[in-house]
Amino acid sequence: MPTAIPILDRPIRLAVVGLGQIAELMVPAYLGRDDVDVVAGCDLDRERLERWRPDLPGALLTTDLDELLRVDADVVDVLVPTYLHAEVAVAVLEAGFHVQLQKPIARNAEDCERIIAAARRNGAQLRVLEDYVFFPPLVKLREIVGSGEIGDPVGLHLKVVNTGRGGWDVLPTSLEWQFEQTSDGRGMLVFDHGWHQLAVAIWLFGPIKRIFGWIGSTEIVPGLALDAPATLVWEHEGGLRGVLDITLAVDTYFKSEFYSCDERVEVTGQRGAVRCNRISSFGRQEPSVEVYRDGEIRSYHALTEGGDAGFAASAAHMVDLFRGRTTDPLMGADMADTVLTALLYALESSQVGTPLDVPTHDQASAPSR
Ligand SMILES: NC(=O)c1ccc[n+]([C@@H]2O[C@H](COP(=O)([O-])OP(=O)(O)OC[C@H]3O[C@@H](n4cnc5c(N)ncnc54)[C@H](O)[C@@H]3O)[C@@H](O)[C@H]2O)c1
């Protein structure tokens, strides 16, 4: 059985499966806290274990998942490639742990259902790690929308320009499986990265009822194409419309300590607008949030806004969840299912060339192609 929540009298004991690229953002968020103990780590690649050994002196580090599953932990972070999420997460859930799983929850509806069913069967907390909904400038944007300052929201515009220069060096093995994903139509830019944007849209304005995807392809080196340019257009159940532009500008330099891309989120209201000017990168170093109303612009310059800020805030939320200070996992199974369903319908609509109605998560399941 998973540890009973709340856990009040000691740090949360956490184990990590998959110590690749995203662990570079996830694990530091825990190391800075005295209410989380990273008690174990598992990776098939010994080099990745050695990379973390100095930071995790007391932890069990192993290449054997079964050994990790015998450790005394409350929650396991599953940070393996997305196509392995169901295999690893279900094993962890069946072994009696709460699970935090990197976004996207899975690459298809069937795997998503398997994971959610295993969590319910075992009475475990399932939390999908979506750092964007914790990124302080986006939290501020949502607060401003909710305050009524820009009037009733009437439109949402999200933009991602994928720049090819700047940012950290991503592990070649990480890029390998990401590039392979593109070949089955669930590519790195629309499926993997677009998940973040649809998650933000749904967090801001609720489920999507109709969506259209128009997904192109650009060869970046012979034999390797990425899924851009791409445009997704949708309508939320409340009637508000959103659009996401995904563009590839490989020769553009963009400053970042982490992933590099130019990301914008803008909500237009009846009386004004609020825009978040960056997420992963420092980019042009504009204020991270700007509000326009009645001929004046107010800028936010002092928010915590590094590309790692959402990860730190997400770790704090995880502690709140296991301490019993909140019951909302943000994001839980239902929301993850809602985001995945909308995303799969967007991909399907691009195939059939027409907008599609998106069922709510308790109606028919998402396309399984
Ligand atoms: N939140 C974000 O912004 C963000 C960014 C990048 C990746 N991600 C997500 O994080 C997940 C991992 O991506 P990544 O870029 O870190 O990939 P990666 O390839 O860099 O790392 C995955 C690691 O898992 C290990 N691994 C694979 N199978 C394993 C197994 N059965 N047992 C133990 N270890 C195993 C690999 O050896 C590798 O070190 C994906 O779901 C991805 O979508 C999220």
Ligand as a Chemical Component Dictionary entry (heavy atoms), coordinates in Angstrom:
data_LIG
# 
_chem_comp.id                   LIG 
_chem_comp.type                 NON-POLYMER 
_chem_comp.pdbx_formal_charge   0 
_chem_comp.three_letter_code    LIG 
# 
loop_
_chem_comp_atom.comp_id 
_chem_comp_atom.atom_id 
_chem_comp_atom.alt_atom_id 
_chem_comp_atom.type_symbol 
_chem_comp_atom.charge 
_chem_comp_atom.model_Cartn_x 
_chem_comp_atom.model_Cartn_y 
_chem_comp_atom.model_Cartn_z 
_chem_comp_atom.pdbx_ordinal 
LIG N1  N1  N 0  8.948  19.359 -18.236 1  
LIG C1  C1  C 0  9.716  19.559 -19.288 2  
LIG O1  O1  O 0  9.899  20.675 -19.728 3  
LIG C2  C2  C 0  10.376 18.378 -19.943 4  
LIG C3  C3  C 0  11.525 18.578 -20.704 5  
LIG C4  C4  C 0  12.174 17.455 -21.255 6  
LIG C5  C5  C 0  11.658 16.197 -21.072 7  
LIG N2  N2  N 1  10.505 16.033 -20.363 8  
LIG C6  C6  C 0  9.924  14.687 -20.183 9  
LIG O2  O2  O 0  10.755 13.939 -19.307 10 
LIG C7  C7  C 0  10.782 12.565 -19.698 11 
LIG C8  C8  C 0  12.237 12.154 -19.894 12 
LIG O3  O3  O 0  12.827 12.947 -20.900 13 
LIG P1  P1  P 0  14.402 13.234 -20.926 14 
LIG O4  O4  O 0  14.593 14.324 -21.916 15 
LIG O5  O5  O -1 14.923 13.386 -19.546 16 
LIG O6  O6  O 0  14.919 11.868 -21.542 17 
LIG P2  P2  P 0  16.388 11.240 -21.426 18 
LIG O7  O7  O 0  16.510 10.243 -22.488 19 
LIG O8  O8  O 0  17.407 12.333 -21.338 20 
LIG O9  O9  O 0  16.386 10.535 -19.993 21 
LIG C9  C9  C 0  15.682 9.356  -19.723 22 
LIG C10 C10 C 0  16.567 8.477  -18.844 23 
LIG O10 O10 O 0  15.797 7.324  -18.491 24 
LIG C11 C11 C 0  16.683 6.202  -18.489 25 
LIG N3  N3  N 0  15.875 4.993  -18.662 26 
LIG C12 C12 C 0  15.252 4.545  -19.780 27 
LIG N4  N4  N 0  14.558 3.414  -19.501 28 
LIG C13 C13 C 0  14.738 3.165  -18.183 29 
LIG C14 C14 C 0  14.269 2.146  -17.307 30 
LIG N5  N5  N 0  13.459 1.168  -17.748 31 
LIG N6  N6  N 0  14.659 2.177  -16.018 32 
LIG C15 C15 C 0  15.482 3.151  -15.576 33 
LIG N7  N7  N 0  15.954 4.154  -16.355 34 
LIG C16 C16 C 0  15.581 4.157  -17.635 35 
LIG C17 C17 C 0  17.633 6.481  -19.655 36 
LIG O11 O11 O 0  18.837 5.762  -19.509 37 
LIG C18 C18 C 0  17.821 8.000  -19.534 38 
LIG O12 O12 O 0  18.962 8.339  -18.752 39 
LIG C19 C19 C 0  9.931  12.475 -20.961 40 
LIG O13 O13 O 0  8.645  12.077 -20.635 41 
LIG C20 C20 C 0  9.901  13.903 -21.484 42 
LIG O14 O14 O 0  8.738  14.213 -22.225 43 
LIG C21 C21 C 0  9.876  17.087 -19.775 44 
# 
loop_
_chem_comp_bond.comp_id 
_chem_comp_bond.atom_id_1 
_chem_comp_bond.atom_id_2 
_chem_comp_bond.value_order 
_chem_comp_bond.pdbx_ordinal 
LIG N1  C1  SING 1  
LIG C1  O1  DOUB 2  
LIG C1  C2  SING 3  
LIG C2  C3  SING 4  
LIG C2  C21 DOUB 5  
LIG C3  C4  DOUB 6  
LIG C4  C5  SING 7  
LIG C5  N2  DOUB 8  
LIG N2  C6  SING 9  
LIG N2  C21 SING 10 
LIG C6  O2  SING 11 
LIG C6  C20 SING 12 
LIG O2  C7  SING 13 
LIG C7  C8  SING 14 
LIG C7  C19 SING 15 
LIG C8  O3  SING 16 
LIG O3  P1  SING 17 
LIG P1  O4  DOUB 18 
LIG P1  O5  SING 19 
LIG P1  O6  SING 20 
LIG O6  P2  SING 21 
LIG P2  O7  DOUB 22 
LIG P2  O8  SING 23 
LIG P2  O9  SING 24 
LIG O9  C9  SING 25 
LIG C9  C10 SING 26 
LIG C10 O10 SING 27 
LIG C10 C18 SING 28 
LIG O10 C11 SING 29 
LIG C11 N3  SING 30 
LIG C11 C17 SING 31 
LIG N3  C12 SING 32 
LIG N3  C16 SING 33 
LIG C12 N4  DOUB 34 
LIG N4  C13 SING 35 
LIG C13 C14 SING 36 
LIG C13 C16 DOUB 37 
LIG C14 N5  SING 38 
LIG C14 N6  DOUB 39 
LIG N6  C15 SING 40 
LIG C15 N7  DOUB 41 
LIG N7  C16 SING 42 
LIG C17 O11 SING 43 
LIG C17 C18 SING 44 
LIG C18 O12 SING 45 
LIG C19 O13 SING 46 
LIG C19 C20 SING 47 
LIG C20 O14 SING 48 
# 
